[in-house]
Every structure is written in structure tokens, then in C-alpha cells.
């Protein structure tokens, strides 16, 4: 067997062994704590305790993901849609207009995508889901605006819609204990949406 063949074959094997070790490391503590045949219940977690802990963790994870996705949507909106629009970068004959419109189009699609993800994340927390429920229609209304921005066909109404929806999502998050802070994605992140 050549050195190249040995190296290529060892990659998947190494990954499989690593995954197996991680699984064992995760399962060993639960197997060790699960009470054996001694019937006294010592060390065994009650199903209600496990369910409460896992649902609390799931809610926390849902809020964390919501904050991340909504923050990226807000950052993209303000950085590449609202600011350039207010600076006049979308006007005909403006210096750098074409590049500003391309970034705005990408940012619009990216923000819409992240807002949809944030709305989905919100469903994992009852309070956040209740706060976000009325905003579904506003998020859906942003669907095609990214393309309009990219073509230079969007105006103050479309930019205002993005700004309003972002502010509403931030307000809903804040009211549910999930404070959203703007996080500006890179241009590379925008192009992947």
C-alpha cells in the first residue's frame, strides 16, 4: 500500500474513531448514574427532572439562536441597506451606486433569510413565540425586496419596511428576554445566503 493510499484511508477512520469516542464520553456518565438493580432509586434522575432540564436548555438554546439570527439580520439591514440609502448611495449617478445596490440586494436576501430563521427559533420558547407570532406577516412581506434593492427598484417604502420589521423583531425579543444587538455580517456571509 502506498503512503498516499494509507493517508487517505486513515482520514475517515480517524474521524469515525473520534466520533465514537465522543459518543462514549457522552453516554458513559449517564450509564454510570442510572441506578442498577438496587431499587432504592439513588442516583437515578426522575423523568420529570430530566424533561424540565432539557426543556429549559432547549428554550435557552432557542433564544440564543434567535438572538444570533435576528442580530445578523439587523446588522445587515442597517449596514448595507439603511445607511447607504440615507447617504444617497442608491440615487442615480451616485458614486459607488452599483456596488452599493449589489450589497443591498445581498443584504436584503440575507436579512430575510435570517429573520425567517429567527422566527423559527422563536418557536422553541413560548414567550418568544407569542411575541414573534404577529410579526410573521411583516417578515414574509420582505421576501422579494432584496432583488428589488439589487436592481435599484426599491425606494424609501421598501427600506422603511426593512427597518420597521427589524425594529419590531428587536422589540419582541427584548420583551421576551432575548435582547438583540446588531451584528454586521461580512460580505462573504451575505453572498452565501
Phi, psi and omega in degrees: 000134181283163179298322180296317180294320179296317180296317180295318182289329184286336180301304180296325179293316180299318178295319180297317179296318179298315179298316180299316179296320178296318179297315179298318180297325179283325184275331182303311180300323180289325178291322181291330183271346188286075191350117182294234184260011190278000173054000179271352176077001182296131177086348181269132178279141178283149180303324180295320180294318179295317181295318180296315180296314183291325179287326176293320178294321179296319178296317179297318179295320179297317179295317180299315179294321177301311181300317181296311182292316179294323178296319177294320178297316180295315180299315179296318181297310183289320184289317190246358176240299186293307182301309180297324179297313180294331179279358178082015182290343181268353182287148177303143180069007177286142178294129180076016184302312185301314180295319179297320179292321178298311179297321179295319178297315178296318180296322179297314178295318180298311182298318177301314179300314181292325177294320176298318179295319179297319178297322178292318178300321183300334181295344179279353179230119185304317181293317179292320178298319179294320181290325183274338183312309181293349184267355181304317181294320178297318178295315180298328181292346181272357189310308185264001186291329178303316179294320178296321178297315181298330180269357181079019183262000182261148180234205185297327180296315182290318177297319177297323178298315179300313182298317180296312181298316179300314180296322178295318179294317178298319178295318179297317179298314181300318179294337180258011178082020179236080184290126183260127175243141180300134175228110184282118177284159177284164177298326178297318177297322179299319185287347179272353185283000000 
